Amino acid sequence: MNIRYQRRRSTEVRIGGTPLGGKNPIRIQSMADVSTMDTAAAVAQAVRIIEAGADYVRFTAQGEREARNLAAVREALRSKGYDTPLIADIHFNPKAADAAAASVEKVRINPGNYVDNAQSFRQARHAGGGGEYESDIAKIRERFIPFLQLCRRYGTAIRIGVNHGSLSDRIMSRYGDTPEGMVASCMEFLHICREMDFNDAVISIKASNTTVMVQTVRLLVRTMDEEDMHYPLHLGVTEAGDSEDGRIKSAVGIGALLADGIGDTVRVSLSEPPETEIPVARKLVDYILLRENHEPVDAPDTYAPDADYRRETREVPGIGGHNHPAVISWRHPGEIAVSTGDVPPDFIYIGRNSPDTAAQPVAPLLVDADYCDDRPGVFPYFHAGNVSKIKDCRASAKFVELEYRDINASVLDLFRQDKATVMVFNSSHPNPVAEMRALILRLKEAGCDAPVVLRRHYCETDLESLQLKAAADFGAALTDGIGNGIFLCNAQHTEAFAAERYMFAILQAARARISKTEYISCPGCGRTLYDLKATLARVKAATSHLKGLKIAVMGCIVNGPGEMADADYGYVGAGHGRISLYKGRECIRKNIPEAEAVEQLLHLIRESANRPCKEISEKL
């Protein structure tokens, strides 16, 4: 089977003068974080977002007043020569959606709270369906159909935007907090769109958990295909955070779907000024689009984007079996004794250098086979040119680097028979995800249980580009369950420790290995009534050493309580200058003054985790 990258077929949606889907480019967008009622500030920020390269600009509209004021924002932008379509973001208030339909080119509604109450996590309602369930569907139709009629009248598009953190009690009761529930929430509204012959609809399903996001979007696409629906898709990872971690987490989730041709518009949600999101999204999209018209990958007939790629592998010292995915770092001999944090790499590759030239390493060494001697903690690294020498090597672990073209029957026999071998799969193909999948399917067909390390070589002077490309490539494979380790290399001089940081961040973003504190942080919007970015920085400074802990910093209650399901602790905006603190899904302290909230969060963590006060307070 020949595999090529191709975009999913979708219908075209009219959004002002910038249509979406069909044969149109993948559109880039961001969302303002200023008050929608502050017209001057809204216009100024929209201009910055547009000039950064955005195709659309979104604003929150909490009520009818905000929704109507978007008409003034749009008019002011038009007077300045900007015709970029505006999007209104609606939660809880159908009347605001109606008002927005007359004010902007597109309206986003959340089916989890458009008619239903948002999930309370307490009220179980008619899980088995029946008359009461159907009665609720009738209520949705009663409210949603007039809205569609308004949108048709004004030529306004809609986005049905499902968030993992804001499913309704009705959906939660019937499906639970599952991909099936998220898809069902979306399909209820799509069925009404089809019935009303309303085609200017875009779909999004988002989560802060990248694996949930990818699995759910794939399920939605399969479900729509079965019903011959081809609505365009908006992609995003909610609450991705900021800095390296925010970029890497976004690239893992969005990149995994873009790699399969899924996605017509992208928003990278960062807890940073919204205009900074645009070049990040553009770099990621442009990288994936380099795969157009590439040489095909010769894959087994069982190949499918959502095939089962997970496999049991044998254990070789330090890798495979039940070990977590390994990190291999390429260091110079003078760096091998340096520890950069709590978690060192699992192996250090030093090429042709002799281990004698370095001090005591912080991890086992991989040395090119011709330069490797027989000593503890040093393993030979073979290349395709000297594979024939493997049978004479008695090392307990033998790392063998190969490309896809090197895989044949005799090579597969070697890896099956020699239980000390580890395959280091180096993909240089423009579509590395397809090659990685094809390799795993070939290994499964051959009954080969050798561990596989994924290696990819880049040539980047821009470290942000390196983060995004590596996260998109490795993250997509890891999300599929592919890989017992990763090995990131860069031809330009990149500090080894930075590459290690990226690898650990990619593994964590793909939920393959937890090595540090994880922050679930929204980008903020007009609903946020405190300084989210400064608060996030303070929380990170105080808790970044608490490995494995998940802490959410959320601007408001729209998604906040729901996303607490994926966090150990949550800091959620509750009103002007007021914060509520959560442990998991439970609100522990309500309406705390903002000035006290970070300290109160730290006290909550200390009490719950039984950690010494000094361990946390010294970080403040």
N, C-alpha and C positions, 0 to 999 in steps of 0.2 A: 504494500500500500504506500503510495506517495503522499506525504503530508506537506502542505504549504499553509502559511499564514493567510487567513482571509477574514475580513470583517463580517460579522453577523448581518444578515439582511434585516433591515428594519424599515418601517414606514416613515415618511417625511412628515414632520410636524411644523406648522407655521408659527414662528415666534417673531413677530414684527418683521423686520427685513433680514433676519438671521435665522433661516430655517435649520431644523435639527433632524438628524437621522437620514435615512435614504443614502444618497451618494455624497452628502455634505461632509465636510471635515469634522473630526472630533472636536467639539466645542469645549472651551475652557471658561470657568466661571468662579466667582467668589461671592462672599456675603459681607455686607457692611456691618460694623459693630458700633455705630453711633446711633443716637436716638433718631427714629424715623420722623419725629416731630420737629427736629432741628434741621430745617430745610437747607440752610447754608452749609452746615457740617455734612449733611447727607450728600449734597451735590459735590462738595469738595472731595469727599472720600470716593464717591463714584468716579470722579474724573481720574483720581490716582489709580483706581482699579482698572479702569478702561485703558489708560495710557500704559499700564503694565502689560496689556495684551488680552484683557478679558473680552469674551464674546457676550456675556450676560452679567448683570449685577443684581444681587438679591438683597432685599431688605425685610426685616421682620415687621409684621403688622399685627400687633396684639389686639387691636380693636378697630372699629369703623373709622374713628378719627385718624389713626395712623394710615389705614388703607386709603382714605381719601386724600391725605396729604401726599401720598406717593404721586398723585397726578401733578402736584406742584413741583415735586422733585423732577419728574419727567419733563415737564415744561421748561424748567430752568436749564436742564441739560440740553434740551433741543435748542434753546436760545444760544447756547455756547457752541453749537455745532456737533453735539454728540447724539447719535441716534441708536446707541446700544440699547437693546431691550432690557427692561427692568422686570424683576420677579418679586412677587409678594409672598412672604412665608407666613402661613396661617396655622395656628394651633388653637383648639378649643372653641373657636368663634366662627360659625358659619356665616353670620351676618358680615363679619369682616371680609370673608372670602367673596361675598356678593359685592361689597363695595370695591374690593380690589379688582374685580373683573372689569370694571369700568375705568380703572386707573392705570393699569400696567399691561404688559404684553403676555404675562404668564403668572399663574397663581399656583403655589404649592400648598396642598392640603395633606394632613396626616390622617389616614383612615383610623388610626388608633384613638383619636380624640375629636374627630370631625363631628360626629353625632354621639358616639358612646362616651362615657366617662373614661378617662385614662385609667390604667391598671392601678388598683389600690393594694394588690397582693393579698387581700383578705377576703374578698367577696367572690365566692364560687357560684357561677350562674349557669344554669341549664347546660351542663357539660354534654349531655346526651343529645342536644338538639330539640326538635319538636316544635310545638306551637309557639312557645315563648321566643325561641331562637328565630323562627320565621317572622315573628312580630317585630323583632329588632331589625331584621333585614328590610322589612316594609318601612320602618322609620328612616333608615338610610336612604331608601329610594325617594321617600317623601321630601327629604331635604336636599339630596344630591341632584335629582333631576332638574329642579328649577335653577340650580347653580349652573349646570351644563347648558341650559337654555340661555342663561345670561351670557355665558362665555361664547356661545355661538353667535349671539346678537352682537357682541363687541369684538369678535375675532380674537378672543383671548385663549391661549393654550393653558393646559393644567399640568401639574406634576402630582402624581399620587405617590407620596413619599412615606414609606413605612420605615419606622425606626425600631430597632430591637428593644430600646428602652421605653417605648410608649405604646405597646400593644394594649388593647382594651381588656377589661375583665372578661368580657364575653368571649373574645378569642383565646385569652389565657385559660379560661375554664374548659374550653373544648379541646384545645390543642397543646396547651402548656407553652412554655417559653422556648419554642422550637422553630426551626426553619419552616416546617409545615404550617405553623400558625402565622408566621410572617407572610408567607405566600398566600394563604387563605385570606388574610386581611386585605391584601392587594387585589386578589381575584374578585372579591365581592364587588369592588368598585369598577373593575374592568368589565365585568359582565354587564353592568348598567351602561357603561360607555358604549359597548358594542350594541346593546339594545337600542340606545338612542342614536346610533350611527354617528357618534362623536369620536373623531379620529385624532384630534390634536391633543393627545395625551402622552406624557412621558412618565416613566416608572423609575422609582429608586427603592432599593432595600439596603439599609445601612446598619452597621453594628460597629462597636469599638473592638470587638474580637474579630480578627481578620479571617480566621477559619470559618466562623459562623457566617460572616459576610459573604465569603466566596461560595460556600456550600449553598447558601440561601439564594443567591443570584442565579447560580446554575440550576437549582430546582425551579425557580421562577421561569427561566428560559425554557426548560423542558416542558413545564406546565403550559406556557403560552404556545409553544410549538404544537403540542397535542391539540390545542383548540384553534390552531391556525391564526394566532395573534402574533403580531410583529412590532409591537410598540417599541420605540427607542428607549434606551436605558441611560440613566444618570448614575455614575459611580462615585463612591466616596467611602472613606473609613471615618466614622464619627469619633470625636474626642481623641484624635491621634496624638495630641500634645504639641510640643515645640521642638526646635533644634534638630539634632541628628535623629533622635528617636522618632519624632513626629514625621520626618521625611521618610525614614526607613519603614515605619509602620504603614504609612500611606502607600508607599511603593510596593510593599508586599501584597496588600489586599487589592489595590487597583491594578497593579501590574499583572497579577495572576489572571485577572479577568480580561484585561486588554490583550494578553498573550493569546487568548483563545478567540480574539476578534469581538469580544463582548464589550459594549460601551460606546455611547454616542456623545456623551458630555461628561466632564470630569470636574470635581472640586476636591482639591487637597485641603483638608481642614486643619489648620495650624493655629496654635494659641499665640499668634503673632499678628502684626498689622495685616489686614486682608490682602493688600496689594502684593505682599511677599509670597502669597500662595500661587500667583499666576505663573511666574517663571519656573517654579518647581513643577507644576502640572504640565507646562509646555515641554520641559525637558523629558519628563517621563513619557508623555504621549509620543513625542518625536522619536525617542529611542525605540519604542515598540514598532512604530511605523517603518523603521528601517528594514523590517522583515518582509515588507511587501515585495513580491516577485523574486523571492529567494530560491535557490536550488532546493528541490524537494528533499525531504528526509524519508529514506526507505524504512518504513516501520512495519511491524507485524500487523496482520489483518485485525487483530483485537484492539488496535489503537482507537481510543476515543478520549476527548479531553477529560471526561469524568470517569474513566475506567478505574479499576481497582489497582493502584500501584503499590500498595503496602505489601511488604514481604518480610518474612522472618529470615534473619541472617545468622550465620555462625558467629561466635565470638572469637576474635583475635585479640591479643593483649591490648587493652585500652580502647577497643573499638568493636562495633557490631554487637550482636546479641541484644542484651537488655541495657547496654550502655547508652547514655544520652549521645546525641550527635556530637562528633568531635570537631574541634577547631584546630586547623593546622596553620601555623604562622611561618612566614618566610622571614627569617632574621639573619642579620650579619653575625659572625661569630662573637663580636664584642657585645652583642645585645642578648645573648642567650641566658645570661645569669640575671637579667633584669626582670623584676616582677612589677607589673604596672597596676595591680589591683588585687582584689580578693580572689579572682578566678584567672589563673594563667591559661595559656593555650594548652591543648592536650598533647600536641606534638609541635616541634620546631624543625622546620626544614632549613638546612644550611648548604645544600647543593654539594659542590665539590670541595668545600672547606673541610679541614680536618677538625675533629672534636678536640684535639690536643691544643688548638689555638685559643680555646675559650675557657672561662671559669665554669664552675659547677652550674649546669643548666637547670632552669625551673621546670622543664618538661622533657620527656624523651626526645631524642634527636633523630631526624631522618637525614641520611647522608647518601648521595649518589652511590650506587652499588659498587662501582669501581674504586671508590675512595673510602668505603666503609670497612671497618675492622670488626672483629668479633668481641664485643664487650657489652656488658649490661647497659640498658637504657639507650642503645644506639641501634637503629634499624635501617636496613638497606632500602634504597629507593631506586627502582628500576624504571627505565624508559623503554619505549617500544623497540629501540634498536638493540637492546641487550636482554630481551625476554628469554632468549635461549639459555641464559646463565642461571635462571631462577632455580632449575631443578638441582643444581649443585650447591645451592645456598641452604644452610641449615638454621637460619634465623627463625625465631618464634613468630615474627611478624615481617612480612615482605610487602612493601608498597609498590604497586606497579602502575605507572601512568600510561594510559592509552587514550586514543581518540576513537570515534565511532567507526572510522574506516579500518581500524586495527582489529575489530571484533570479528572473529571467524570461528569455525568449529574447533580448531586446534587450541585456540586461545580459551574458548569456553571450557574445553576439557581440562586445560591446565588449572583454571580457577576452581573447577569442580573437585579435582583430585588433590591439589595442594591446599590443605586446610589452613596454612599460615598466610595465604595471599590476601591482600586487600587491593581492590581496584580503585585507582585514582582516575576518575573519568574526566578528561579535559575536553570540554566542548568549545570549539572555536566557530561553530556554525552561527549564522545570523539569527537562527531560531533555536536557541539552546534548550528551551523548555521541551520542544518537540523531540530533540535528540535525546535528552535525558529520559523522557517517557519511553521512547523507542528502545533505549538500552535496557531499562528495567523489564519491559515486556519480553525482550529476547532472553534475559537472564531467567525470568520465570519459566518461559517455555523450555529452556535448557535444563531446568532443575538445578540452577547454580545459586548457592546461598552465600556467595562471597559478599562481605561488606563493600559498600561503594561510597567513596568520597567524591563529592562534586567539586571540580576545579574549573575556574573561569579566569581568563587573563584579560585585563583591561589596559587601556593606554590613556589615562585621564590626568590632566593637570588640575582640573576643577574637582575638588573633593566632594562637592554636592552632587555632581554628575556621577561620580563613582558610587556614592551611597545609593542613589536612585537606581542605577543600572544593576548593581550587585543585588540589591533588595528585590528588584523585579525578577531577576533570573533565579537566584537561589530561593527566594521566598516562594515563587510559584511552585518550584519542585518540592520544597519542604511541605507546603500546604497539601500537596498531593500524596505526601507520605514517602517521598523519594529522598534517599540520602542518609548515610550513617555518619556523615561529616561534610564540612565545607572547607575549601582552600581558596581564598581570595588573593589574587596577585594583581599587581599594577606595574606596567612597564615604566611609567614615570616614577620619580622618587617619591614614595609615600612612606611615611613613618610606619614601621611595622606595627606599632602599638595602635595607630589609628585604624589600620586594616583589621586588627584583632577586635577593636571596639565595634566596628561595623558588623563583623561576623557574629559576635555575641548578640548584638541588637537585632540582626536579621533572624537568628534562631528564636529569640524571645518574641519578636513580632509574629512569627509563624507558629507560635505556641509549641515549638519543638524542644526548647530548653530554657529554663528560667535561671538567670544569673544575676539579677539586680532588681531594685525596686522598679515597679511599673507604674506609670502615671497615665490615667485616663482623664484627659483634659479637653474641654470643648474650646472652640476658637473664640467664643463670645459673640454677642450680637446686641441689638438694641434693647433686648430684654435684660441684659446683664447690668446689675446696679452696683457693682463693685469693681475694683481694679483686678481683673482676673489674672493678667499677665504678671503683675508684681506679686500677687498672692501665690501663684504657681511657683515662682522663683523662691519665695520664702519656704514653702512647703518642701520643695525639692532640697533646698539647703539643709533643712532640718531632718530629713528622712531618707536621703539617697543611699545611706549605708544599710538600710533595712532590707536586705536581700529577700526577694520573693514576695514582698508585700505589694498589694495593688491599692493605690490611693487615687480617688477621683476628685477632680476640682472642676465643678460644673457651675455654669453661669446662672441657671434658673431651674425651675421644677419641670420644664417641658420634657426633657429627657433624663434629668438628673436622678430622680429616684429609681427609674428603670435601669439605668446603667450601673446603679449600685449593685445590681445582681452580679456584675462581673468585677466588682471591687471589694476589697476588705473594708475600706473606710471611704466615706464621701464627705466632701465640703461643697454644699449646694446653696446657691443664692436663693433666699426666701422672700426678699423684698428690699426696699431701699435701705442699704446699709445693714441688712440683717442676713444671717447665715444659719442654716440648719446642718447638723452633723449626723452622719449615718454610720452605722456598723452593719455592713452587708445591706440588706433591704430595710432594716429597721431604723427609723429616725430616733436617735438617742437624745439629742438636745436641739430644741427649736428656737429660732429667732434670736440667736446670739448676736450681740453687737459685733460688727465687722472687726473692730479694733481688738476684740478679745478672741476671735474665732480660730486663728491659727494656733494660739497657745492652748485653747480648749481642745482642738483636734489632737495636739500632741499629748495632752493629758489623757484623752480617750484611748489613744494607741498604747500609752504606758499602762493604763489600767487593764485593758483587754489583753494585751500581749505579755503582761507581767515583765516588762522590760525596765531596767533601772532608769530613773529620771535622768541621771547624769548622761547616760548613753545618748539620749535624744537632745537634751537641753544644751549640751555643749556645742551642738551643731547650729544653734540659733545665732 
